[in-house]
Amino acid sequence: LVYIVASGRPKSQCELHRDSLQDREGVGIGSHIPQCDSDGRYRQLQCHGSTGYCWCVDSSGQERQGTRTPPGTTPTDCNRAEQPKTECEYNRDRAQSSGSDGLPDPGLYVPQCNTEGQYVPLQCLGSTGYCWCVDPRGQEIPGTRTSPDTPPTDCDKPCKAAIFPPLFYNSHVCS
């Protein structure tokens, strides 16, 4: 049995996969439904509608290792060639798969990386609301941690949060 799309071509693997999940009763709520482009190929960037996680896939729809990003962070650039992971990406991926179900354990800090794989200057522990600034190596800059009821520190001027400037914190000079 061959299924045909409106353009007259046979349905692709992605379209058949997507349709099989959408046609099942009870499936779809909480399940990831693959996203296909107009040619029927898997979209390189897949995002889970319920969880907000995004990841890159190969041409057969298989997740590319190390590309999963949590909700609220910039998704990975799927066009970027496979490269060795940065320290931030390595630590993020290790934390994201730390639980027995392959997801992060609740309350675990998951480093946030930018699209180049470097640490985002402002890091937060989502479950607690605490935020702090980090240096380029991901090390917390002392004096920058804020509690949930306090606006986050401006990490471009992290030493404003320090009590006794001028102080030297790692490679940062506070004045």
NORLINGI-V294496 format. One record per run of one state. SS is the DSSP state (helix for helix, strand for strand, loop for the rest). FROM is the first residue (numbers start at 1). TO is the last residue. If there is no record, write none. Layout:
SS_FROM_TO / SS_FROM_TO
This chain:
loop_1_3 / strand_4_4 / loop_5_9 / strand_10_10 / loop_11_12 / helix_13_23 / loop_24_35 / strand_36_36 / loop_37_41 / strand_42_42 / loop_43_44 / strand_45_47 / loop_48_53 / strand_54_57 / loop_58_62 / strand_63_63 / loop_64_68 / strand_69_69 / loop_70_86 / helix_87_96 / loop_97_112 / strand_113_113 / loop_114_118 / strand_119_119 / loop_120_121 / strand_122_125 / loop_126_129 / strand_130_134 / loop_135_139 / strand_140_140 / loop_141_145 / strand_146_146 / loop_147_154 / helix_155_161 / loop_162_167 / strand_168_169 / loop_170_171 / strand_172_173 / loop_174_175
